[in-house]
């Protein structure tokens, strides 16, 4: 049995009689995925180029924007694509998607791809995007969701608690909201019950709610987990009933994984998605790195020279949606950075991302013009957290040589503590920044409940 191979219980589920026609489509995809994940990397790449050729031909013939940029290009000349013609297709920016809007919608969507539905991004980069997708593409979304459960061997008959809704008046403490399934009640497999709680709930009330509802699994944002773990350690909430934690929407760092293990002896599994693209990568069942979901997307990591990065290098994430023939995003720049990894020893041939980095606007640019990643989720942040009674932090680059440290603390810090933090920040960021401190009772979240530990504000 290969590392992380599908558990026999899940294999049995995949052989069950489908609950509906929709479930049958998703089960068929999952069975295909269970085979394709073990393909040789060259075979995966060959399959993807065939998918790309069909997608390009469709876009060229039915979407004026792509017809204009592709010209007389022969999309079925796969050797030409591999030789570099693919890189001649311009990267698609968010601004372009917003500007063109419905002009990116195909004039000849295959009827077999089903009904259409709009999807809106949360606009975390300040540039929300609207994309139209088909029910065929949505089936892949559902299949990847289930693959994540399969890879991490979750007992879907258990209960799931989600702390991610930021909608006003929804899932409020103390009861939260109750649901008959983990997702849709008509999903591919019958699941246990789920509950949800609003992200604007206090950390103390979140801990009490989890202790009272006793879920098997917790789904939340990393900024919630990072605040919840130390609170639980301090107040004795060890959640022995918790079997797994799923994170999404923000960067997951090694320090946060350590915190979760120390607080609850429970691993964190991350997923890399965006609403306009869908699933891009899932965490490996064996390691903390990520496997690109090659059945659904063709993902590139490009350096400053617009050439593909090598393992160990970090670059811009550019993705092509392979299954959405309504409004395909071809070479779409998501706005994230990621580090390329080596082929995984678990046996899966899908490309590896070592880690997902922050958004483009979150890169630290020193007064020397040198660019740096702050890596505020790395294990050395523990030293910073232990210098003073810090509950939450945010670094704000407010001027070329000025850094504002925003803190939620349990008591007023001494001058010595602020001095030690200043030295740590200057060493961590590699520049003698002028450091100022601002204190909050509660750090404000974005309207979607997300939080950034580093922001640029000048």
C-alpha positions as CSV (number, residue, x, y, z in Angstrom):
1,X,0.0,0.0,0.0
2,X,1.5,3.3,-1.1
3,X,1.9,6.2,1.3
4,X,-1.4,8.0,1.8
5,X,-3.2,5.5,-0.5
6,X,-7.0,5.6,-0.3
7,X,-8.4,3.9,2.8
8,X,-10.4,0.7,2.2
9,X,-13.5,2.4,3.9
10,X,-13.4,5.2,1.3
11,X,-12.8,2.7,-1.5
12,X,-16.0,0.9,-0.4
13,X,-17.9,4.2,-0.4
14,X,-16.8,4.9,-3.9
15,X,-18.4,1.6,-5.0
16,X,-21.7,2.4,-3.4
17,X,-24.8,3.1,-5.5
18,X,-24.9,6.9,-6.2
19,X,-27.5,8.9,-4.4
20,X,-28.5,10.9,-7.5
21,X,-27.4,11.6,-11.0
22,X,-25.2,14.5,-9.8
23,X,-23.6,12.2,-7.2
24,X,-23.0,9.6,-9.9
25,X,-21.0,12.2,-11.9
26,X,-18.9,13.1,-8.9
27,X,-18.3,9.5,-7.9
28,X,-17.1,8.8,-11.5
29,X,-14.6,11.7,-11.2
30,X,-13.4,10.5,-7.8
31,X,-12.7,7.0,-9.3
32,X,-10.8,8.6,-12.1
33,X,-8.9,10.8,-9.6
34,X,-7.9,7.7,-7.6
35,X,-6.1,6.5,-10.7
36,X,-4.7,9.7,-12.2
37,X,-3.1,10.9,-8.9
38,X,-0.5,8.0,-9.3
39,X,0.4,8.7,-12.9
40,X,3.9,9.6,-13.8
41,X,4.5,13.4,-14.0
42,X,5.2,13.1,-17.7
43,X,1.8,11.4,-18.3
44,X,0.0,14.0,-16.2
45,X,1.7,16.8,-18.3
46,X,0.7,15.1,-21.5
47,X,-2.9,14.8,-20.4
48,X,-2.9,18.4,-19.4
49,X,-1.6,19.6,-22.8
50,X,-4.4,17.7,-24.5
51,X,-6.9,19.5,-22.3
52,X,-5.2,22.8,-22.9
53,X,-5.4,22.3,-26.6
54,X,-9.1,21.6,-26.5
55,X,-9.7,24.6,-24.2
56,X,-7.7,27.0,-26.4
57,X,-9.5,25.9,-29.5
58,X,-12.8,26.5,-27.7
59,X,-11.7,29.9,-26.5
60,X,-10.3,30.9,-29.8
61,X,-13.5,30.1,-31.7
62,X,-16.0,31.5,-29.2
63,X,-14.4,34.3,-27.1
64,X,-13.2,37.4,-29.0
65,X,-10.6,38.3,-26.4
66,X,-8.8,35.0,-26.8
67,X,-9.3,35.0,-30.6
68,X,-7.5,38.4,-30.7
69,X,-4.5,37.4,-28.6
70,X,-4.1,34.0,-30.2
71,X,-4.3,35.2,-33.8
72,X,-3.6,32.3,-36.2
73,X,-2.1,30.1,-33.5
74,X,-2.9,26.4,-34.0
75,X,-4.0,25.3,-30.5
76,X,-3.7,21.6,-31.4
77,X,0.0,22.0,-32.2
78,X,1.0,20.6,-28.8
79,X,4.7,20.4,-29.7
80,X,4.7,24.1,-30.4
81,X,2.9,24.8,-27.1
82,X,5.5,22.8,-25.2
83,X,8.3,24.5,-27.1
84,X,7.3,27.9,-25.8
85,X,4.2,29.0,-27.7
86,X,2.2,28.6,-24.6
87,X,4.3,31.3,-22.8
88,X,3.5,33.7,-25.6
89,X,-0.1,33.9,-24.5
90,X,-0.3,37.0,-22.2
91,X,-0.9,36.6,-18.5
92,X,-4.5,37.5,-17.7
93,X,-4.7,40.2,-14.9
94,X,-7.6,40.8,-12.6
95,X,-8.0,44.3,-14.0
96,X,-8.5,42.8,-17.5
97,X,-11.2,40.3,-16.1
98,X,-13.0,43.2,-14.5
99,X,-12.7,45.4,-17.5
100,X,-13.9,42.8,-20.0
101,X,-16.6,41.3,-17.8
102,X,-19.2,39.5,-20.0
103,X,-16.9,39.8,-23.0
104,X,-15.0,36.8,-21.6
105,X,-18.1,34.7,-21.6
106,X,-18.1,32.1,-24.4
107,X,-20.6,32.4,-27.2
108,X,-20.8,28.7,-27.7
109,X,-20.9,26.9,-24.3
110,X,-21.3,23.1,-24.7
111,X,-24.9,22.2,-23.7
112,X,-23.5,19.1,-22.0
113,X,-21.8,21.3,-19.5
114,X,-25.1,22.2,-17.9
115,X,-26.5,25.3,-16.3
116,X,-24.5,28.5,-15.6
117,X,-23.9,30.2,-12.2
118,X,-22.0,33.4,-11.3
119,X,-19.3,33.3,-8.6
120,X,-17.8,36.4,-6.9
121,X,-14.5,36.7,-5.2
122,X,-14.1,38.2,-1.8
123,X,-11.9,40.9,-3.2
124,X,-9.0,40.4,-0.8
125,X,-6.7,42.1,-3.2
126,X,-9.1,45.0,-3.4
127,X,-10.2,43.9,-6.9
128,X,-13.2,41.6,-6.7
129,X,-13.8,39.4,-9.7
130,X,-17.0,38.0,-11.2
131,X,-16.8,34.7,-13.1
132,X,-19.5,32.5,-14.6
133,X,-19.0,28.7,-14.3
134,X,-20.9,25.7,-15.5
135,X,-22.4,22.8,-13.5
136,X,-19.8,20.6,-15.1
137,X,-17.0,22.7,-13.6
138,X,-18.9,22.8,-10.3
139,X,-18.8,19.0,-10.2
140,X,-15.0,19.1,-10.2
141,X,-15.2,21.5,-7.3
142,X,-17.3,19.0,-5.3
143,X,-15.0,16.2,-6.3
144,X,-12.0,18.0,-5.0
145,X,-13.8,18.8,-1.8
146,X,-14.4,15.1,-1.4
147,X,-10.9,14.2,-2.4
148,X,-9.7,16.3,0.5
149,X,-11.8,14.2,2.9
150,X,-10.5,11.0,1.3
151,X,-6.8,12.1,1.4
152,X,-7.1,12.9,5.1
153,X,-9.3,9.9,5.9
154,X,-12.1,11.9,7.6
155,X,-15.1,10.1,9.1
156,X,-17.8,11.9,7.2
157,X,-20.4,10.4,9.6
158,X,-18.9,12.6,12.3
159,X,-19.8,16.2,13.1
160,X,-18.2,19.3,11.6
161,X,-17.9,22.7,13.1
162,X,-17.2,25.7,10.9
163,X,-16.1,29.1,12.2
164,X,-15.9,31.2,9.0
165,X,-19.1,33.1,8.4
166,X,-18.8,36.9,8.8
167,X,-22.3,37.7,7.6
168,X,-24.0,40.1,10.0
169,X,-26.6,38.4,12.2
170,X,-25.7,34.9,11.0
171,X,-24.6,31.9,13.2
172,X,-24.4,34.0,16.4
173,X,-23.2,32.8,19.8
174,X,-24.3,31.0,21.9
175,X,-26.2,28.6,19.6
176,X,-24.6,29.3,16.2
177,X,-26.4,27.7,13.3
178,X,-27.2,24.0,12.8
179,X,-27.2,22.1,9.5
180,X,-28.2,18.6,8.4
181,X,-25.0,17.9,6.4
182,X,-21.4,19.1,6.0
183,X,-22.4,20.8,2.8
184,X,-25.4,20.2,0.6
185,X,-27.8,17.7,2.0
186,X,-27.8,16.2,-1.5
187,X,-24.1,15.8,-1.6
188,X,-22.2,12.8,-3.1
189,X,-22.1,11.0,0.2
190,X,-24.4,11.2,3.3
191,X,-22.5,13.0,6.1
192,X,-23.1,13.8,9.7
193,X,-24.4,17.0,11.1
194,X,-22.6,20.3,11.1
195,X,-22.7,23.6,13.0
196,X,-21.3,27.0,12.3
197,X,-20.4,30.1,14.3
198,X,-19.7,33.7,13.2
199,X,-16.1,34.7,13.1
200,X,-16.8,37.9,15.0
201,X,-17.5,35.8,18.2
202,X,-14.9,36.4,20.9
203,X,-12.2,33.8,21.3
204,X,-13.4,32.9,24.8
205,X,-16.9,32.2,23.5
206,X,-15.5,30.2,20.5
207,X,-13.6,28.0,22.9
208,X,-16.7,27.5,25.1
209,X,-18.9,26.8,22.0
210,X,-16.4,24.1,20.7
211,X,-16.2,22.5,24.1
212,X,-20.0,22.4,24.4
213,X,-20.7,21.2,20.8
214,X,-17.8,18.7,20.7
215,X,-17.3,18.4,16.9
216,X,-15.1,15.7,15.4
217,X,-13.7,18.2,12.9
218,X,-13.1,22.0,12.9
219,X,-13.0,24.2,9.7
220,X,-11.8,27.8,10.1
221,X,-9.5,30.6,9.1
222,X,-5.8,30.5,10.2
223,X,-6.2,33.8,12.0
224,X,-8.9,32.2,14.2
225,X,-6.7,29.1,14.9
226,X,-3.7,31.2,15.8
227,X,-5.7,33.1,18.4
228,X,-7.7,30.1,19.7
229,X,-4.8,27.8,20.3
230,X,-2.9,29.9,22.9
231,X,-6.2,30.8,24.6
232,X,-7.0,27.1,25.0
233,X,-3.6,26.3,26.3
234,X,-3.9,29.0,28.9
235,X,-7.4,28.1,30.0
236,X,-7.3,24.3,29.7
237,X,-9.4,23.6,26.7
238,X,-7.8,20.6,25.2
239,X,-10.7,19.3,22.9
240,X,-9.9,15.6,23.2
241,X,-12.8,14.9,20.8
242,X,-11.2,16.8,17.9
243,X,-9.9,14.6,15.2
244,X,-8.8,17.2,12.6
245,X,-8.6,20.8,11.7
246,X,-9.0,22.2,8.2
247,X,-7.8,25.7,7.3
248,X,-8.4,27.8,4.3
249,X,-8.4,31.4,3.0
250,X,-5.1,32.6,4.5
251,X,-1.5,31.6,4.8
252,X,-0.8,28.6,7.0
253,X,2.6,28.6,8.6
254,X,4.6,26.1,10.6
255,X,4.2,28.1,13.8
256,X,0.4,27.7,13.6
257,X,0.7,24.0,13.0
258,X,2.8,23.7,16.1
259,X,0.3,25.7,18.1
260,X,-2.5,23.4,17.1
261,X,-0.5,20.3,18.1
262,X,0.4,21.8,21.4
263,X,-3.1,23.0,22.2
264,X,-5.2,20.0,21.0
265,X,-2.7,17.4,19.7
266,X,-4.5,17.7,16.4
267,X,-3.0,18.3,12.9
268,X,-3.9,21.1,10.6
269,X,-4.7,20.4,7.0
270,X,-4.7,23.2,4.5
271,X,-6.3,23.7,1.1
272,X,-5.4,26.3,-1.6
273,X,-8.5,27.6,-3.3
274,X,-9.9,30.8,-4.8
275,X,-13.6,31.4,-5.6
276,X,-13.0,32.3,-9.2
277,X,-10.6,29.4,-9.9
278,X,-11.7,26.7,-7.5
279,X,-9.3,24.2,-6.0
280,X,-5.7,24.7,-7.0
281,X,-3.8,22.5,-4.4
282,X,-4.6,20.3,-1.5
283,X,-2.2,19.3,1.3
284,X,-0.5,16.0,0.8
285,X,-1.9,13.2,3.0
286,X,1.7,12.4,4.1
287,X,3.5,15.8,4.2
288,X,2.7,19.4,4.9
289,X,3.4,20.5,1.3
290,X,0.7,20.7,-1.4
291,X,-0.2,18.8,-4.5
292,X,-1.6,20.8,-7.5
293,X,-5.0,19.5,-8.5
294,X,-3.9,18.8,-12.0
295,X,-7.2,17.3,-13.1
296,X,-8.8,20.7,-12.7
297,X,-6.1,23.3,-13.3
298,X,-2.9,23.9,-15.1
299,X,-0.8,25.8,-12.6
300,X,2.4,27.8,-13.3
301,X,4.9,29.5,-10.9
302,X,6.6,32.3,-12.8
303,X,9.7,34.2,-11.9
304,X,10.4,37.9,-12.6
305,X,11.5,36.9,-16.1
306,X,8.1,35.3,-16.7
307,X,9.8,31.9,-17.0
308,X,8.7,28.8,-15.0
309,X,10.4,28.6,-11.6
310,X,12.6,25.7,-10.5
311,X,12.2,23.7,-7.3
312,X,13.0,25.9,-4.3
313,X,12.2,29.1,-6.1
314,X,9.3,31.4,-5.4
315,X,7.2,33.1,-8.0
316,X,3.8,34.3,-9.1
317,X,0.9,31.8,-9.3
318,X,-0.6,31.8,-12.8
319,X,-3.4,29.3,-13.3
320,X,-5.6,28.0,-16.2
321,X,-9.0,26.5,-15.4
322,X,-9.3,23.4,-17.5
323,X,-13.0,22.5,-17.0
324,X,-14.9,25.8,-17.1
325,X,-15.9,26.3,-20.8
326,X,-18.3,29.2,-19.9
327,X,-15.7,31.7,-18.9
328,X,-12.3,30.0,-19.0
329,X,-9.5,31.9,-17.2
330,X,-6.4,31.2,-19.3
331,X,-3.0,32.0,-17.7
332,X,-4.8,34.0,-15.0
333,X,-2.6,35.7,-12.4
334,X,-4.3,34.9,-9.0
335,X,-2.3,37.5,-7.0
336,X,-0.5,34.9,-4.8
337,X,3.1,33.7,-4.7
338,X,4.2,30.1,-4.1
339,X,7.4,28.1,-3.7
340,X,7.9,25.2,-6.1
341,X,8.7,21.8,-4.6
342,X,10.3,18.6,-5.7
343,X,8.4,15.5,-6.7
344,X,6.8,14.0,-3.6
345,X,7.9,10.6,-2.2
346,X,4.2,9.7,-1.5
347,X,4.1,8.4,-5.1
348,X,1.7,11.0,-6.5
349,X,2.9,12.5,-9.7
350,X,1.1,15.9,-9.4
351,X,3.3,19.0,-9.1
352,X,4.3,20.1,-5.6
353,X,4.1,23.5,-3.9
354,X,6.2,23.7,-0.8
355,X,4.3,26.6,0.6
356,X,1.8,29.3,-0.4
357,X,3.1,32.8,0.2
358,X,1.2,36.1,0.7
359,X,-0.5,38.3,-1.8
360,X,1.5,40.5,-4.1
361,X,0.7,43.6,-2.1
362,X,2.1,42.0,1.1
363,X,5.7,41.8,0.0
364,X,8.0,43.9,2.1
365,X,10.1,46.3,0.1
366,X,13.0,47.7,2.0
367,X,14.2,51.3,1.4
368,X,17.1,49.7,-0.5
369,X,14.5,48.4,-3.0
370,X,15.2,44.8,-1.9
371,X,12.1,42.6,-1.6
372,X,11.6,40.4,1.4
373,X,9.0,37.9,2.6
374,X,8.1,38.6,6.2
375,X,7.3,34.9,7.0
376,X,5.4,35.8,10.1
377,X,4.1,32.3,10.3
378,X,7.5,30.7,10.7
379,X,8.6,29.0,13.9
380,X,10.9,31.8,15.0
381,X,7.8,34.0,15.6
382,X,7.5,32.0,18.9
383,X,10.4,34.0,20.3
384,X,8.5,37.2,19.5
385,X,5.3,35.9,21.1
386,X,7.1,35.0,24.2
387,X,8.7,38.4,24.7
388,X,5.5,39.8,26.2
389,X,1.9,38.7,26.8
390,X,0.8,39.1,23.2
391,X,-2.5,37.7,22.1
392,X,-2.5,38.9,18.5
393,X,-0.2,40.9,16.2
394,X,0.0,42.8,12.9
395,X,3.0,44.4,11.3
396,X,2.1,47.5,9.2
397,X,4.7,49.0,6.8
398,X,3.5,52.6,7.1
399,X,6.5,54.4,5.5
400,X,9.7,53.5,3.7
401,X,11.7,53.2,6.9
402,X,8.8,52.9,9.4
403,X,7.0,49.9,10.8
404,X,4.0,50.0,13.1
405,X,3.5,47.0,15.4
406,X,-0.2,46.5,16.2
407,X,-0.9,44.4,19.2
408,X,-3.6,42.9,21.4
409,X,-2.0,42.3,24.8
410,X,-3.1,41.0,28.1
411,X,-1.5,43.9,30.0
412,X,0.5,47.0,29.3
413,X,4.0,46.3,28.0
414,X,7.0,47.7,29.7
415,X,9.6,49.9,27.9
416,X,12.0,47.0,28.1
417,X,9.5,44.7,26.4
418,X,8.9,47.2,23.6
419,X,12.6,47.6,23.2
420,X,13.2,43.9,22.9
421,X,10.4,43.6,20.3
422,X,11.9,46.5,18.3
423,X,15.2,44.7,18.1
424,X,13.5,41.4,17.1
425,X,11.5,43.1,14.4
426,X,14.6,44.9,13.0
427,X,16.6,41.6,12.9
428,X,13.7,39.6,11.5
429,X,13.0,42.1,8.7
430,X,16.7,42.8,8.0
431,X,16.5,46.6,8.3
432,X,16.8,49.1,11.2
433,X,13.1,50.3,10.9
434,X,11.8,53.0,13.1
435,X,9.2,51.0,15.1
436,X,6.1,52.4,16.7
437,X,3.5,50.5,18.8
438,X,-0.3,50.7,18.6
439,X,-2.6,48.7,20.9
440,X,-6.1,47.3,20.3
441,X,-8.7,45.6,22.3
442,X,-9.6,43.6,19.2
443,X,-8.0,43.6,15.8
444,X,-10.4,44.4,13.0
445,X,-11.1,41.7,10.5
446,X,-11.9,42.2,6.8
447,X,-15.6,42.0,5.8
448,X,-15.0,38.3,4.9
449,X,-13.6,37.5,8.3
450,X,-10.0,37.3,7.1
451,X,-6.9,38.9,8.7
452,X,-3.4,39.7,7.5
453,X,-0.5,39.7,9.8
454,X,1.5,42.0,7.5
455,X,0.1,44.9,5.5
456,X,1.5,47.8,3.5
457,X,-0.1,51.2,4.0
458,X,1.8,53.8,2.1
